[in-house]
Amino acid sequence: MEILDEFDSKIIAELEKDGRMAYSAIASQLKISNTMVHQRINRLMEQGIITGIRPIINEKKIGYDWASFTGISLNRDSDSNRIIEELKKIPEITECYYVTGSFTLYVKLIAKNHEHMRTILYEKIDSIVGISKTDSIIELGCAFKRNISTE
């Protein structure tokens, strides 16, 4: 069974252009009923395909000029759930992934400047019991970021 049909993909494409777009405008653009747009979006959200419609914040515009991708090595991988809960308490960490290779976890963190970055790394992350090592790569700018195509 196909998860997304042509209308689902087109509705998602319209929302990607502007997440605040009125359902009636999407319906008009796609020449379908308002009800169909409502039903499709509700179904996509219930299925977890669309996980929310929220603003995308440009961190640099609000004073966060530094970002890093940081690999985290753990003393014991079995501590990962507890450590992830501690990482969630650090608001500057915006993403966290399980990875293979040299690290157990990989996080993206943002900071206002190099001192703020140092504080996050050395005073917040490194103080979490069970973390043995971090290795950071400083981000110099995002070339592009997008969702996977639904078509």
C-alpha positions in Angstrom: 0.0 0.0 0.0 1.3 3.4 -1.0 1.8 5.7 2.0 1.5 9.0 0.2 -0.5 9.6 -2.9 -0.3 12.5 -5.3 -2.6 14.8 -3.3 -0.7 14.1 0.0 2.6 15.0 -1.7 1.1 18.2 -3.2 -0.4 19.3 0.1 2.9 18.7 1.8 4.7 20.7 -0.9 2.3 23.7 -0.4 2.9 23.6 3.4 6.6 23.5 2.8 6.3 26.8 0.9 4.5 28.4 3.7 3.4 26.4 6.8 1.0 29.2 7.7 -0.9 28.8 4.4 -4.7 28.6 5.0 -6.2 25.2 4.2 -8.6 27.0 1.9 -5.7 28.5 -0.1 -4.2 25.0 -0.5 -7.5 23.6 -1.6 -7.9 26.4 -4.1 -4.4 26.0 -5.4 -4.8 22.2 -5.9 -8.4 22.5 -7.0 -9.7 20.2 -4.3 -12.1 20.7 -1.4 -11.3 22.3 1.9 -12.6 19.2 3.6 -10.2 17.0 1.7 -7.2 19.2 2.7 -8.3 19.1 6.4 -8.8 15.3 6.3 -5.5 14.7 4.5 -3.5 16.9 6.9 -5.2 15.4 10.0 -4.4 11.8 8.7 -0.8 12.7 7.9 -0.4 14.1 11.4 -2.1 11.1 13.0 0.2 8.7 11.1 3.2 10.8 12.2 4.3 11.7 8.7 3.8 15.4 9.5 5.0 15.9 13.0 4.0 19.5 13.4 3.9 22.8 11.7 6.2 25.2 13.5 8.5 28.1 12.9 12.1 27.6 11.7 14.3 29.9 13.7 17.4 31.5 12.2 19.6 31.2 15.2 22.1 33.8 13.8 19.4 36.5 13.7 18.8 36.1 17.5 22.5 36.2 18.5 23.7 32.6 18.2 26.7 32.9 15.8 28.4 29.6 16.6 27.3 26.0 16.0 29.0 22.7 16.2 28.5 19.1 15.4 29.8 17.1 18.4 30.4 13.4 18.6 30.0 12.0 22.1 31.7 8.8 23.4 30.2 7.1 26.4 31.9 5.0 29.0 29.0 2.5 28.5 26.6 2.6 25.6 23.9 1.1 28.0 23.9 4.5 29.7 22.7 6.2 26.6 19.0 6.7 27.7 20.1 8.4 30.9 22.7 10.6 29.1 20.2 11.6 26.4 17.8 12.8 29.2 20.6 14.9 30.6 21.4 16.3 27.1 17.8 17.3 26.7 18.2 19.6 29.6 20.7 21.7 27.7 18.7 24.1 25.5 21.6 24.9 23.2 21.5 21.2 21.9 19.1 21.3 19.1 19.5 17.8 17.6 20.8 14.4 18.9 21.3 11.3 16.9 22.4 7.7 17.6 25.4 6.9 15.3 27.8 4.1 14.4 31.5 4.5 14.3 33.7 6.3 16.8 30.8 7.9 18.8 27.6 6.7 20.3 25.8 10.0 19.9 26.1 13.0 17.7 24.6 16.4 18.7 24.2 19.8 17.1 24.6 22.6 19.4 24.4 26.4 19.0 26.2 29.1 21.0 26.3 32.9 21.1 30.1 33.0 20.8 33.3 30.9 21.4 33.1 31.4 25.2 29.5 30.2 25.3 30.5 27.2 23.2 33.3 26.4 25.6 30.9 26.6 28.5 28.4 24.3 26.9 31.1 21.7 26.0 33.2 21.8 29.1 30.8 22.7 31.9 27.5 21.3 30.7 28.2 18.3 28.4 31.5 17.1 29.9 30.0 17.2 33.4 27.4 14.5 32.5 28.4 11.3 34.3 29.1 8.6 31.8 30.5 10.8 28.9 34.1 9.9 28.3 34.9 12.2 25.4 33.6 14.8 23.0 34.9 15.8 19.6 33.5 18.9 17.9 33.5 20.2 14.4 32.6 23.9 14.1 29.8 24.7 11.6 30.7 27.5 9.2 27.3 27.9 7.6 24.5 25.8 6.2 24.7 25.3 2.4 21.1 24.0 2.4 18.6 22.1 4.6 15.5 20.5 3.4 12.9 17.7 3.9 13.0 14.6 1.9 11.0 14.8 -1.3 7.6 13.2 -1.1 7.1 12.9 -4.9 
